[in-house]
Amino acid sequence: METRLDRYEGARENKIQQLRELIDQSNNIVFLGGAGVSTESGIPDFRSGDGIYNQDSGLAYRPVDVISHSFFMEHPEEFYDFYKRKLLYPGALPNKAHKALARLERQGKLSAIITQNIDRLHQDGGSKKTIELHGSVFRNHCMECGKKFDLEYIAAAEGVPYCDRCGGMVRPDITLYEENLEHDKVDAAIKALRKCDLLIIGGTSLTVYPAASYIDYFRGKYLVIINQSELNIRRSDNVLYAT
């Protein structure tokens, strides 16, 4: 069965009520979300009109190129200049979406949050079953000795942060373009999707792979999409189709 909020007829209140009913009928819910979940917390998304990719990077490079592995290795100074200005929001607070998902988890309804975000707001909002596909800006490590550093250390460094133990360059524990996701996170996400009976997709364009392909692992009863723009989702078995 395919259920899409933007295909329901009636007022917004009816759509919310229908979502409540689906949640009541479900006992194993998974939420798959992206940058749109955190925009209400003051963190811009990536692909909307005023998103990070459409902003002036302040450099002679496109934002999408700056956050790649090769750029990080070749131009660490420029990378960190952009990174600190555009990707760090240490003062951001969880919004209603984060808190609502945490409540569903406490009620025993929500079994996992699969997030593409790196802002830790799901955990700050009270969620404990969060799979951070792309890592977190709050975790950092020395590329030489492996010593771990917090966000404050990165933010306080002038230019490129270096390890206070060995002098090696410190990098954030986030997945850059050209890098693979961590296998344990991928496995956990796929396992959760295969077992859930309701999948809620929110705040994501689902254009970044491999996250965009995770819908193929969903075998549950209900699919709900909450997003400002249309998604193009197809299931190979033709059980679900959305465009």
N, C-alpha and C positions, 0 to 999 in steps of 0.2 A: 504493500500500500504506500502510496506517495501522499504526503501531506505538506502543503506549502502555505505559509501564512499569507503570502501575497496573492494566492488564488482564491482565498475565501471571500465570499460576498458578505456585505454587511459592515457594520461599524467596527472601529478598532477594538471596542470592548468585546464584541463577539469573537474576534480573533484571539484575544487574550483568554477568553473563557474556553475556547476550543483547545488552546494549548494546555490550559489547566486540566481539562478532561483527559488529554493524552498523557499528561504526567501522572494523573491519578491511576490510569490504566496500566502504567508501566512500572516495572520493578528494577530495571537495569538500564539506566540512562547514561549515555556518554555525550559530552559536549565537545565539539571540535571548533575551536575559535581562533581568530586572528586579531590583527591590529585594531579593527573596528570596535572590539570590546573595550579598549582602553581610551578611545578618543574622548569619552565623557570625563576621563580623569586628567585631561589636558595633554595627552600624548598623541601627536599626529600619526595618522596611518601612512601608508607608503604610496598607494596608487590613486587616491582620489585627487580632485583638482588642486587642492592645497596640501596634498600629502608630501612626504619627504622627497619622493622621486621627482616631484614637480617644483620643488623649491630650489632656489639658488644655493648651490653647495658652498659658495664662498671660495671655491677652488677652481682650477682650470680643468676639472674633471666632472663627469656626471656622478650623481650620488650612487647610482646603481653600480658603477665601476669602483667607487671608493671602498665599498664594503665587500670586496672580493679578497680571496686569499692572496692572489698574486700582488694586488695593490698593497695590501698590508705588509707583505714581505719586502717589496721594493720601495715603498714610500711610507714608512711608519710615521714620520712626522705629520704628513698630510692626513693620513688615516686618523690619527688621534686628534688632530685639530677638528676634523669633521665629526668624529665619534663623540667627543665631549660636548660639542655644540648641538648636535642633532639627535643623538640616541640616548643620552643620559637624562633622566628625569627623577632624581632621588627624592624629590618632594611630592611626587604623585601619590594619590591616595585611592584605595579601591572605591569603585562606584557601585551603583545599585545592581548592575549585572554580576559583578564579582560576588557581592554579598548574597544575591539570590541563589547563585550556584552553590555557595557554601551552605546555605540553608537546606538545599536539596540533598547535599551530601550528608548533613547531620540527620536528616530524616530517613536515611538509608535508601534513597531513590537514585542518587547519582553515584555511579561506580568509578568514573574517571573523567578528568578534564584533559583533553589533548590540546595544548596551546602552541601556537607559533610565536607567541610573544616572549620577550626577554626581560620584562619589567617586574616580575615577581608579584604582581598585584593579586593574582588568584590566591597565592599563599597568604599574602597580607590580609586578604579579605576573609580568611578562615578555612580555605580549602586545603586538604591534606593529600588528596589523591590526584595530584597534578603531574602530567607528563610534559616536560618542557622540551619540545622537539628541537628548538634552536638555542637552548642554553639560557644563560642569565647574565646580565651585566653586573650582578652582585657577586659573581664568582670570577676570579682571575688567577692566573698562575704564571710563574717564571718559566720561560721556554727552555732554560738551561737546567736548573736544579729542581724545578717543580714546586717551589714554595708557593703557598696560596696567599692571595691578597684580597682585601675587600674593596668595595666600590670607592670608599673614601680615599684609599691610597691612590687609586687611579685618578680621581678627580683632583687631588691635591698636587699631583706631579706636574712639573712644568714640561710640556711637550710629551715625549715618549716616557712612560714609566719604566724604570729599571729596578731590578731586584736589589733589596738592601742587604742580601746575603752574598750573592755571587756576581752581581752586576749584569745578569742576563736580562733580556727584554721581557717585559711582562705583557701578556695578552689576555683579553677577556675570554671567558669560557662560553663563547657564542659560535654558532655555525655560520661562517662566511660563505658567500658564493664561491663555488669551485670546491667546497669541502663536503664530505659525507656526514650524514647524521650519525649519532652514536647508535650502535646496533641494539643496545639494551632498551633504548627509548623507542626505537622503531618496533621492536618485538612487543614491547608493552602496549603500544598504541594499537597494533594489529590485533593483539589478543583481546583488548577491550572492545574493539569494533566488532569483532566476530561474535562476541557474547551478548552484546546489548540488544534490547528490544526497541528502544527509542534513541535515535541519533538526532541531536540538535546541532545544526551548523550555524554559527553566528559570527558576523564581523570579519569575514574573510572572502577574498575573491577566488580562493582555491586555484590560483594560477602558478603557485610555487611548488615544484616537485622536489621530493616525492610526496609531500603532504597532500597534494592535489589528487593523488591516486588512491588515497586511503579509503575513499568512499566505496571502492570496489570490494573491500573486505566486510562491508556492512551487510548483514543478513537478517536484520530485525524487521519488525512490523511497521514502524512509523519513522518517517523522516520529516523533520521540520527545518525550514531554512529561514533565518532572520538576517536579512542583509539589505543594504540600500540599493545594490545593483543586482541585476540578474546573474545567476550562476548557470554554467553549462555543465550539467552533471549527467553522466550516463552510466548505467550498470550493464556489464557484459551479458548478464542473464536476462536483460530487458524487464526485470521486475520493477525497477525504478527508472524514471526518466524525467528530467527537469531541464528546461531551457528558458 
